[in-house]
């Protein structure tokens, strides 16, 4: 099954908490593209509003805004660069210390921006105190907003993990797997043992705490386990194709992200079709990004429509981990359904 045409269509369309805790305790990640964009837009919007209080017309506002931006923009970028460079060191400090350092860094950035304007002669008298106070205040508000956004990860990840756990222990899936193992015990004991091992791995991954992210290679291994189980059940009706790029294996994904997409492909493509379906999982590195696609043929006719819970969970968790750098698309075209994700490497 080829998916190049589909892709062009989309273009239109308990154990060791001490080791994981430092990364989770980071109040904000200044290295993320989304954080950089939000910081620049937030500071620029604040500057634009403040300048309105000291102008007498539209053109005066444009001139003064350009003048203040000449100091505010470099100061914001300096704040982001220092925050990104000291990311690992900040993660080892306590949360109150991180808040304090972020505000202090904002004050220093304000002084830096004021100094640039004063040295260049754009301001006759440098407002040092006001610049430091403004930089610290903007930094505090920005960090508070980023922290509130980060807190949204906990309920979203918890809900997604519960949904995936529930999908794995659905009675019919569990019973079908056990019945398949029983049927193989006498005729093919080795296959029966492998089937039960795959089922055990699925439950183990669903129950353990894997942290905020895992590699694409780990997600592919888990997806193979699931498809091996379903291969015993569906036989020739399930036709799986893999097109994997080893250079993409180190890309980071939220845990349990790929398997529900593969499960959806089996549930809506293979199960309702008497002749079965083709399922294709492909990965490719493209520059500094990785493209992941899960594609499956679907039977003709109306078929059973899902409620989209799995897709929503995948989309939200991908956005929480990679922000604007993570892309998610899905759609049906000419009897082929495809989910396409793009993440930074």
BELLINLIN-V684266 format. One record per helix or strand of 2 or more residues. SS is the DSSP state (a for helix, b for strand). FROM is the first residue (numbers start at 0). TO is the last residue. If there is no record, write none. Layout:
((SS FROM TO) (SS FROM TO))
//
This chain:
((a 3 11) (a 16 23) (a 32 53) (a 57 84) (a 86 90) (a 94 118) (a 127 167) (a 170 186) (a 188 206) (b 213 214) (a 215 236) (b 237 242) (a 245 247) (b 251 252) (a 257 269) (b 276 285) (b 288 296) (a 308 324) (b 326 332) (b 335 343))
//
